[in-house]
């Protein structure tokens, strides 16, 4: 399903009550941020290879990270920043987080 956002760019949704952004995608590796408006929750999905690149204490069974553990993004700051800028996802990022990528990661 595709909706137009406030800035007239296509915005892809998983469902009517969810929004997501690819914070990083490269050769099968990914970091997705998902916000579910109905459940009022947000989480990160990390590919297996990225999750395994973390120290063992940061790994989860399924690669799902809820808000208290978003600090895991600090390990991928340069990759996330570069991907958001190069994939033209910055307007959508600003819509979701109301700040720059570096400020968002710094606040984690």
VEXLUMKOL-527166 format. One record per atom (N, C-alpha, C, CB): residue number from 0; residue in three letters; atom name; x, y, z. Coordinates in nm, 3 decimals, always signed. Atoms other than C-alpha are relative to their C-alpha. Glycine has a CB too. Layout:
BEGIN
n,res,atom,c1,c2,c3
NUM,ala,CA,X,Y,Z .
...
//
This chain:
BEGIN
n,res,atom,c1,c2,c3
0,unk,N,+0.085,-0.116,+0.000 .
0,unk,CA,+0.000,+0.000,+0.000 .
0,unk,C,+0.090,+0.123,+0.000 .
0,unk,CB,-0.097,-0.001,+0.121 .
1,unk,N,-0.080,-0.122,+0.011 .
1,unk,CA,+0.133,+0.345,-0.087 .
1,unk,C,-0.088,+0.121,+0.030 .
1,unk,CB,+0.065,+0.012,-0.140 .
2,unk,N,+0.068,-0.125,-0.032 .
2,unk,CA,+0.030,+0.682,+0.055 .
2,unk,C,+0.093,+0.115,-0.036 .
2,unk,CB,-0.040,+0.006,+0.151 .
3,unk,N,-0.083,-0.117,+0.020 .
3,unk,CA,+0.152,+1.030,-0.026 .
3,unk,C,+0.018,+0.070,+0.133 .
3,unk,CB,-0.061,+0.096,-0.106 .
4,unk,N,-0.026,-0.071,-0.124 .
4,unk,CA,+0.317,+1.205,+0.264 .
4,unk,C,-0.019,+0.149,-0.021 .
4,unk,CB,+0.143,-0.031,+0.051 .
5,unk,N,+0.017,-0.145,+0.007 .
5,unk,CA,+0.306,+1.574,+0.339 .
5,unk,C,+0.092,+0.064,-0.103 .
5,unk,CB,+0.026,+0.061,+0.135 .
6,unk,N,-0.095,-0.057,+0.096 .
6,unk,CA,+0.601,+1.629,+0.109 .
6,unk,C,-0.018,-0.059,-0.139 .
6,unk,CB,+0.142,-0.022,+0.048 .
7,unk,N,+0.036,+0.053,+0.131 .
7,unk,CA,+0.434,+1.451,-0.184 .
7,unk,C,+0.096,-0.104,-0.053 .
7,unk,CB,-0.009,+0.112,-0.098 .
8,unk,N,-0.080,+0.113,+0.041 .
8,unk,CA,+0.669,+1.155,-0.190 .
8,unk,C,-0.072,-0.126,+0.042 .
8,unk,CB,+0.144,+0.007,+0.061 .
9,unk,N,+0.068,+0.123,-0.039 .
9,unk,CA,+0.539,+0.799,-0.186 .
9,unk,C,+0.052,-0.050,+0.134 .
9,unk,CB,+0.019,-0.108,-0.107 .
10,unk,N,-0.035,+0.055,-0.130 .
10,unk,CA,+0.537,+0.648,+0.161 .
10,unk,C,-0.059,-0.139,+0.006 .
10,unk,CB,-0.053,+0.091,+0.118 .
11,unk,N,+0.047,+0.138,-0.001 .
11,unk,CA,+0.513,+0.271,+0.187 .
11,unk,C,-0.035,-0.040,+0.142 .
11,unk,CB,+0.107,-0.094,-0.060 .
12,unk,N,+0.047,+0.043,-0.131 .
12,unk,CA,+0.318,+0.127,+0.476 .
12,unk,C,-0.018,-0.150,+0.002 .
12,unk,CB,-0.132,+0.071,+0.036 .
13,unk,N,+0.024,+0.142,-0.017 .
13,unk,CA,+0.299,-0.225,+0.610 .
13,unk,C,-0.150,-0.022,+0.011 .
13,unk,CB,+0.074,-0.055,+0.125 .
14,unk,N,+0.145,+0.003,-0.011 .
14,unk,CA,-0.063,-0.161,+0.702 .
14,unk,C,-0.047,+0.144,+0.023 .
14,unk,CB,-0.049,-0.096,+0.116 .
15,unk,N,+0.052,-0.135,-0.019 .
15,unk,CA,-0.293,+0.136,+0.758 .
15,unk,C,+0.044,+0.064,+0.131 .
15,unk,CB,-0.149,-0.001,-0.008 .
16,unk,N,-0.037,-0.056,-0.129 .
16,unk,CA,-0.179,+0.175,+1.117 .
16,unk,C,+0.150,-0.015,+0.031 .
16,unk,CB,-0.080,-0.067,+0.109 .
17,unk,N,-0.143,+0.010,-0.019 .
17,unk,CA,+0.195,+0.121,+1.064 .
17,unk,C,+0.075,+0.084,-0.101 .
17,unk,CB,+0.045,-0.146,-0.009 .
18,unk,N,-0.090,-0.074,+0.087 .
18,unk,CA,+0.478,+0.321,+0.917 .
18,unk,C,+0.139,-0.058,+0.023 .
18,unk,CB,-0.004,+0.155,+0.028 .
19,unk,N,-0.136,+0.047,-0.019 .
19,unk,CA,+0.838,+0.219,+0.858 .
19,unk,C,+0.096,+0.077,-0.088 .
19,unk,CB,+0.009,-0.150,-0.029 .
20,unk,N,-0.106,-0.058,+0.081 .
20,unk,CA,+1.166,+0.343,+0.724 .
20,unk,C,+0.119,-0.096,+0.003 .
20,unk,CB,+0.041,+0.143,+0.053 .
21,unk,N,-0.123,+0.079,+0.007 .
21,unk,CA,+1.471,+0.153,+0.607 .
21,unk,C,+0.114,+0.091,+0.044 .
21,unk,CB,+0.025,-0.058,-0.146 .
22,unk,N,-0.112,-0.079,-0.048 .
22,unk,CA,+1.750,+0.299,+0.817 .
22,unk,C,+0.130,-0.045,-0.064 .
22,unk,CB,+0.010,-0.009,+0.152 .
23,unk,N,-0.117,+0.053,+0.069 .
23,unk,CA,+1.999,+0.075,+0.639 .
23,unk,C,-0.042,-0.121,-0.082 .
23,unk,CB,+0.114,-0.037,+0.102 .
24,unk,N,+0.020,+0.116,+0.087 .
24,unk,CA,+1.984,-0.169,+0.347 .
24,unk,C,+0.122,-0.012,-0.091 .
24,unk,CB,-0.131,+0.014,-0.084 .
25,unk,N,-0.114,+0.025,+0.088 .
25,unk,CA,+2.280,-0.325,+0.169 .
25,unk,C,+0.026,-0.149,-0.008 .
25,unk,CB,+0.125,+0.075,+0.050 .
26,unk,N,-0.035,+0.139,+0.028 .
26,unk,CA,+2.331,-0.667,+0.012 .
26,unk,C,-0.060,-0.098,+0.102 .
26,unk,CB,+0.149,-0.016,-0.002 .
27,unk,N,+0.067,+0.092,-0.092 .
27,unk,CA,+2.077,-0.844,+0.234 .
27,unk,C,+0.004,+0.040,+0.145 .
27,unk,CB,+0.059,-0.134,-0.013 .
28,unk,N,-0.004,-0.053,-0.137 .
28,unk,CA,+2.168,-0.655,+0.550 .
28,unk,C,-0.100,+0.114,+0.010 .
28,unk,CB,+0.144,+0.049,+0.038 .
29,unk,N,+0.099,-0.107,-0.014 .
29,unk,CA,+1.905,-0.423,+0.689 .
29,unk,C,-0.022,+0.038,+0.146 .
29,unk,CB,-0.132,-0.042,-0.062 .
30,unk,N,+0.052,-0.050,-0.127 .
30,unk,CA,+1.786,-0.211,+0.978 .
30,unk,C,-0.127,+0.074,-0.035 .
30,unk,CB,+0.105,+0.092,+0.077 .
31,unk,N,+0.128,-0.065,+0.023 .
31,unk,CA,+1.418,-0.120,+0.970 .
31,unk,C,-0.055,+0.053,+0.132 .
31,unk,CB,-0.101,-0.098,-0.065 .
32,unk,N,+0.073,-0.058,-0.113 .
32,unk,CA,+1.235,+0.109,+1.209 .
32,unk,C,-0.148,-0.012,-0.034 .
32,unk,CB,+0.042,+0.150,+0.028 .
33,unk,N,+0.143,+0.017,+0.021 .
33,unk,CA,+0.865,+0.027,+1.246 .
33,unk,C,-0.074,+0.068,+0.113 .
33,unk,CB,-0.038,-0.151,-0.009 .
34,unk,N,+0.086,-0.066,-0.100 .
34,unk,CA,+0.604,+0.239,+1.422 .
34,unk,C,-0.142,-0.049,-0.024 .
34,unk,CB,+0.009,+0.158,-0.010 .
35,unk,N,+0.139,+0.046,+0.006 .
35,unk,CA,+0.263,+0.087,+1.497 .
35,unk,C,-0.084,+0.098,+0.080 .
35,unk,CB,-0.015,-0.147,+0.054 .
36,unk,N,+0.080,-0.103,-0.064 .
36,unk,CA,+0.012,+0.361,+1.572 .
36,unk,C,-0.111,-0.060,+0.087 .
36,unk,CB,-0.060,+0.092,-0.104 .
37,unk,N,+0.109,+0.062,-0.076 .
37,unk,CA,-0.268,+0.129,+1.691 .
37,unk,C,+0.050,-0.054,+0.133 .
37,unk,CB,-0.066,-0.112,-0.082 .
38,unk,N,-0.056,+0.058,-0.122 .
38,unk,CA,-0.048,-0.051,+1.944 .
38,unk,C,+0.086,+0.100,+0.077 .
38,unk,CB,+0.082,-0.123,-0.033 .
39,unk,N,-0.083,-0.104,-0.059 .
39,unk,CA,+0.145,+0.269,+2.023 .
39,unk,C,+0.137,-0.055,+0.040 .
39,unk,CB,-0.070,+0.062,+0.122 .
40,unk,N,-0.132,+0.057,-0.025 .
40,unk,CA,+0.477,+0.091,+1.992 .
40,unk,C,+0.089,+0.021,-0.121 .
40,unk,CB,-0.010,-0.151,+0.034 .
41,unk,N,-0.097,-0.012,+0.107 .
41,unk,CA,+0.792,+0.115,+1.787 .
41,unk,C,+0.113,-0.097,+0.027 .
41,unk,CB,+0.052,+0.146,-0.013 .
42,unk,N,-0.109,+0.097,-0.016 .
42,unk,CA,+1.075,-0.126,+1.723 .
42,unk,C,+0.091,+0.003,-0.121 .
42,unk,CB,-0.056,-0.141,+0.023 .
43,unk,N,-0.098,+0.016,+0.107 .
43,unk,CA,+1.383,-0.197,+1.514 .
43,unk,C,+0.010,-0.147,-0.037 .
43,unk,CB,+0.139,+0.056,+0.043 .
44,unk,N,-0.028,+0.135,+0.049 .
44,unk,CA,+1.439,-0.504,+1.300 .
44,unk,C,+0.140,+0.001,-0.060 .
44,unk,CB,-0.108,-0.048,-0.106 .
45,unk,N,-0.136,+0.011,+0.053 .
45,unk,CA,+1.803,-0.598,+1.237 .
45,unk,C,+0.016,-0.135,-0.068 .
45,unk,CB,+0.105,+0.018,+0.112 .
46,unk,N,-0.030,+0.126,+0.067 .
46,unk,CA,+1.917,-0.859,+0.989 .
46,unk,C,+0.094,-0.083,+0.089 .
46,unk,CB,+0.065,+0.025,-0.140 .
47,unk,N,-0.078,+0.092,-0.081 .
47,unk,CA,+2.089,-1.163,+1.135 .
47,unk,C,+0.148,+0.036,-0.001 .
47,unk,CB,-0.018,-0.143,-0.049 .
48,unk,N,-0.143,-0.030,+0.008 .
48,unk,CA,+2.435,-1.064,+1.010 .
48,unk,C,+0.037,+0.126,+0.078 .
48,unk,CB,+0.043,+0.016,-0.145 .
49,unk,N,-0.028,-0.121,-0.078 .
49,unk,CA,+2.415,-0.715,+1.162 .
49,unk,C,-0.011,-0.028,+0.149 .
49,unk,CB,-0.095,+0.114,-0.041 .
50,unk,N,+0.017,+0.034,-0.142 .
50,unk,CA,+2.285,-0.854,+1.490 .
50,unk,C,+0.121,-0.079,+0.050 .
50,unk,CB,-0.130,-0.082,+0.021 .
51,unk,N,-0.115,+0.081,-0.042 .
51,unk,CA,+2.571,-1.107,+1.501 .
51,unk,C,+0.130,+0.080,+0.003 .
51,unk,CB,+0.016,-0.119,-0.094 .
52,unk,N,-0.120,-0.084,-0.006 .
52,unk,CA,+2.824,-0.828,+1.445 .
52,unk,C,+0.010,+0.077,+0.131 .
52,unk,CB,+0.001,+0.098,-0.117 .
53,unk,N,+0.002,-0.068,-0.129 .
53,unk,CA,+2.725,-0.683,+1.782 .
53,unk,C,+0.064,-0.087,+0.108 .
53,unk,CB,-0.143,+0.037,+0.039 .
54,unk,N,-0.044,+0.077,-0.116 .
54,unk,CA,+2.875,-0.784,+2.115 .
54,unk,C,-0.115,-0.089,+0.045 .
54,unk,CB,+0.047,+0.093,+0.116 .
55,unk,N,+0.102,+0.098,-0.040 .
55,unk,CA,+2.690,-1.083,+2.257 .
55,unk,C,-0.107,+0.060,+0.091 .
55,unk,CB,+0.067,-0.118,+0.069 .
56,unk,N,+0.097,-0.058,-0.093 .
56,unk,CA,+2.523,-0.873,+2.527 .
56,unk,C,-0.108,+0.084,-0.070 .
56,unk,CB,+0.072,+0.085,+0.103 .
57,unk,N,+0.097,-0.079,+0.074 .
57,unk,CA,+2.341,-0.671,+2.256 .
57,unk,C,-0.087,-0.083,-0.095 .
57,unk,CB,+0.071,+0.107,-0.079 .
58,unk,N,+0.074,+0.085,+0.094 .
58,unk,CA,+2.207,-0.967,+2.059 .
58,unk,C,-0.135,-0.044,+0.058 .
58,unk,CB,+0.084,-0.122,-0.037 .
59,unk,N,+0.130,+0.055,-0.038 .
59,unk,CA,+1.845,-1.079,+2.066 .
59,unk,C,-0.023,-0.128,-0.080 .
59,unk,CB,-0.115,+0.103,-0.024 .
60,unk,N,+0.028,+0.126,+0.069 .
60,unk,CA,+1.694,-1.408,+1.954 .
60,unk,C,-0.050,+0.027,-0.142 .
60,unk,CB,-0.102,-0.082,+0.078 .
61,unk,N,+0.064,-0.024,+0.129 .
61,unk,CA,+1.495,-1.256,+1.665 .
61,unk,C,+0.045,+0.126,-0.071 .
61,unk,CB,-0.147,+0.006,+0.019 .
62,unk,N,-0.045,-0.124,+0.065 .
62,unk,CA,+1.677,-0.931,+1.587 .
62,unk,C,-0.099,+0.113,+0.013 .
62,unk,CB,+0.027,-0.025,-0.144 .
63,unk,N,+0.099,-0.104,-0.026 .
63,unk,CA,+1.390,-0.721,+1.726 .
63,unk,C,+0.043,+0.078,+0.123 .
63,unk,CB,-0.144,-0.061,+0.019 .
64,unk,N,-0.042,-0.087,-0.109 .
64,unk,CA,+1.477,-0.424,+1.946 .
64,unk,C,-0.109,+0.102,+0.027 .
64,unk,CB,+0.136,+0.070,-0.032 .
65,unk,N,+0.101,-0.099,-0.037 .
65,unk,CA,+1.217,-0.220,+2.135 .
65,unk,C,+0.068,+0.127,+0.050 .
65,unk,CB,-0.096,-0.057,+0.107 .
66,unk,N,-0.050,-0.134,-0.030 .
66,unk,CA,+1.257,+0.145,+2.233 .
66,unk,C,+0.111,+0.006,+0.104 .
66,unk,CB,-0.113,+0.083,+0.047 .
67,unk,N,-0.109,-0.011,-0.099 .
67,unk,CA,+1.467,+0.092,+2.549 .
67,unk,C,+0.137,-0.047,-0.052 .
67,unk,CB,-0.035,-0.080,+0.122 .
68,unk,N,-0.125,+0.054,+0.053 .
68,unk,CA,+1.729,-0.083,+2.334 .
68,unk,C,+0.039,+0.060,-0.135 .
68,unk,CB,-0.011,-0.149,-0.013 .
69,unk,N,-0.034,-0.067,+0.125 .
69,unk,CA,+1.744,+0.158,+2.039 .
69,unk,C,+0.146,+0.046,-0.003 .
69,unk,CB,-0.092,+0.119,-0.022 .
70,unk,N,-0.140,-0.043,-0.004 .
70,unk,CA,+2.094,+0.252,+2.155 .
70,unk,C,+0.089,-0.091,-0.084 .
70,unk,CB,+0.050,+0.004,+0.144 .
71,unk,N,-0.075,+0.089,+0.088 .
71,unk,CA,+2.207,-0.044,+1.945 .
71,unk,C,+0.035,+0.070,-0.132 .
71,unk,CB,-0.080,-0.130,-0.027 .
72,unk,N,-0.027,-0.075,+0.123 .
72,unk,CA,+2.190,+0.202,+1.653 .
72,unk,C,+0.133,+0.075,+0.005 .
72,unk,CB,-0.112,+0.098,-0.026 .
73,unk,N,-0.128,-0.070,-0.012 .
73,unk,CA,+2.500,+0.375,+1.788 .
73,unk,C,+0.112,-0.079,-0.065 .
73,unk,CB,+0.033,+0.026,+0.147 .
74,unk,N,-0.101,+0.086,+0.061 .
74,unk,CA,+2.700,+0.079,+1.656 .
74,unk,C,-0.002,+0.012,-0.153 .
74,unk,CB,-0.022,-0.145,+0.041 .
75,unk,N,+0.016,-0.010,+0.145 .
75,unk,CA,+2.574,+0.155,+1.304 .
75,unk,C,-0.024,+0.144,-0.045 .
75,unk,CB,-0.115,-0.089,-0.047 .
76,unk,N,+0.028,-0.141,+0.027 .
76,unk,CA,+2.569,+0.535,+1.309 .
76,unk,C,+0.043,+0.043,-0.140 .
76,unk,CB,+0.069,+0.087,+0.102 .
77,unk,N,-0.047,-0.046,+0.131 .
77,unk,CA,+2.779,+0.591,+0.996 .
77,unk,C,-0.079,-0.066,-0.113 .
77,unk,CB,+0.150,-0.029,-0.018 .
78,unk,N,+0.077,+0.071,+0.102 .
78,unk,CA,+2.592,+0.325,+0.795 .
78,unk,C,-0.141,+0.057,-0.012 .
78,unk,CB,-0.006,-0.149,+0.032 .
79,unk,N,+0.136,-0.055,+0.000 .
79,unk,CA,+2.251,+0.462,+0.897 .
79,unk,C,-0.001,+0.139,-0.060 .
79,unk,CB,-0.057,+0.003,+0.143 .
80,unk,N,-0.006,-0.137,+0.051 .
80,unk,CA,+2.349,+0.822,+0.828 .
80,unk,C,+0.020,+0.001,-0.150 .
80,unk,CB,+0.114,+0.078,+0.069 .
81,unk,N,-0.028,+0.004,+0.143 .
81,unk,CA,+2.492,+0.741,+0.487 .
81,unk,C,-0.120,-0.053,-0.078 .
81,unk,CB,+0.122,-0.087,-0.028 .
82,unk,N,+0.114,+0.058,+0.073 .
82,unk,CA,+2.194,+0.525,+0.385 .
82,unk,C,-0.118,+0.097,-0.006 .
82,unk,CB,-0.043,-0.131,+0.065 .
83,unk,N,+0.114,-0.094,-0.002 .
83,unk,CA,+1.931,+0.779,+0.493 .
83,unk,C,+0.023,+0.115,-0.096 .
83,unk,CB,-0.023,+0.054,+0.142 .
84,unk,N,-0.030,-0.110,+0.091 .
84,unk,CA,+2.106,+1.054,+0.300 .
84,unk,C,+0.001,-0.044,-0.146 .
84,unk,CB,+0.135,+0.061,+0.035 .
85,unk,N,-0.013,+0.045,+0.139 .
85,unk,CA,+2.180,+0.852,-0.014 .
85,unk,C,-0.128,-0.058,-0.057 .
85,unk,CB,+0.108,-0.103,-0.009 .
86,unk,N,+0.124,+0.061,+0.050 .
86,unk,CA,+1.838,+0.686,-0.036 .
86,unk,C,-0.115,+0.101,-0.006 .
86,unk,CB,-0.040,-0.118,+0.088 .
87,unk,N,+0.101,-0.107,+0.002 .
87,unk,CA,+1.652,+1.019,-0.020 .
87,unk,C,-0.109,-0.023,+0.104 .
87,unk,CB,-0.063,+0.011,-0.139 .
88,unk,N,+0.097,+0.028,-0.107 .
88,unk,CA,+1.481,+0.904,+0.301 .
88,unk,C,+0.001,+0.107,+0.108 .
88,unk,CB,+0.028,-0.135,+0.062 .
89,unk,N,-0.011,-0.103,-0.104 .
89,unk,CA,+1.576,+1.217,+0.496 .
89,unk,C,-0.133,+0.069,+0.031 .
89,unk,CB,+0.101,+0.102,-0.042 .
90,unk,N,+0.129,-0.062,-0.035 .
90,unk,CA,+1.232,+1.385,+0.462 .
90,unk,C,-0.089,-0.093,+0.083 .
90,unk,CB,-0.073,+0.041,-0.127 .
91,unk,N,+0.079,+0.096,-0.077 .
91,unk,CA,+1.062,+1.069,+0.588 .
91,unk,C,+0.058,-0.017,+0.140 .
91,unk,CB,-0.007,-0.136,-0.072 .
92,unk,N,-0.066,+0.007,-0.131 .
92,unk,CA,+1.318,+1.045,+0.870 .
92,unk,C,-0.040,+0.119,+0.086 .
92,unk,CB,+0.154,-0.005,-0.017 .
93,unk,N,+0.041,-0.120,-0.074 .
93,unk,CA,+1.240,+1.403,+0.972 .
93,unk,C,-0.146,-0.007,+0.041 .
93,unk,CB,+0.025,+0.127,-0.085 .
94,unk,N,+0.143,+0.016,-0.032 .
94,unk,CA,+0.867,+1.326,+0.958 .
94,unk,C,-0.018,-0.091,+0.122 .
94,unk,CB,-0.076,-0.057,-0.121 .
95,unk,N,+0.015,+0.095,-0.110 .
95,unk,CA,+0.910,+1.031,+1.196 .
95,unk,C,+0.065,+0.046,+0.129 .
95,unk,CB,+0.058,-0.132,-0.040 .
96,unk,N,-0.078,-0.030,-0.120 .
96,unk,CA,+1.171,+1.170,+1.436 .
96,unk,C,+0.016,+0.148,+0.031 .
96,unk,CB,+0.133,-0.061,-0.013 .
97,unk,N,-0.006,-0.144,-0.019 .
97,unk,CA,+1.158,+1.549,+1.393 .
97,unk,C,+0.139,+0.048,+0.043 .
97,unk,CB,-0.102,+0.042,+0.103 .
98,unk,N,-0.137,-0.043,-0.027 .
98,unk,CA,+1.538,+1.580,+1.405 .
98,unk,C,+0.092,-0.061,-0.105 .
98,unk,CB,+0.045,-0.041,+0.144 .
99,unk,N,-0.098,+0.055,+0.092 .
99,unk,CA,+1.855,+1.501,+1.214 .
99,unk,C,+0.040,-0.141,+0.044 .
99,unk,CB,+0.125,+0.091,-0.009 .
100,unk,N,-0.044,+0.136,-0.033 .
100,unk,CA,+2.003,+1.151,+1.204 .
100,unk,C,+0.100,+0.004,+0.115 .
100,unk,CB,+0.062,-0.069,-0.123 .
101,unk,N,-0.102,-0.006,-0.104 .
101,unk,CA,+2.302,+1.249,+1.416 .
101,unk,C,-0.060,+0.038,+0.136 .
101,unk,CB,+0.109,+0.100,-0.038 .
102,unk,N,+0.065,-0.040,-0.125 .
102,unk,CA,+2.081,+1.418,+1.677 .
102,unk,C,-0.081,-0.116,+0.056 .
102,unk,CB,-0.090,+0.123,-0.023 .
103,unk,N,+0.080,+0.115,-0.043 .
103,unk,CA,+1.852,+1.115,+1.690 .
103,unk,C,+0.089,-0.104,+0.068 .
103,unk,CB,-0.075,-0.063,-0.120 .
104,unk,N,-0.090,+0.102,-0.057 .
104,unk,CA,+2.141,+0.875,+1.749 .
104,unk,C,+0.069,+0.049,+0.125 .
104,unk,CB,+0.106,-0.041,-0.103 .
105,unk,N,-0.065,-0.057,-0.119 .
105,unk,CA,+2.307,+1.109,+1.997 .
105,unk,C,-0.092,-0.008,+0.122 .
105,unk,CB,+0.040,+0.145,-0.027 .
106,unk,N,+0.097,+0.003,-0.112 .
106,unk,CA,+1.987,+1.111,+2.209 .
106,unk,C,-0.025,-0.140,+0.053 .
106,unk,CB,-0.131,+0.060,-0.044 .
107,unk,N,+0.029,+0.138,-0.043 .
107,unk,CA,+1.980,+0.731,+2.236 .
107,unk,C,+0.075,-0.039,+0.126 .
107,unk,CB,+0.035,-0.097,-0.110 .
//
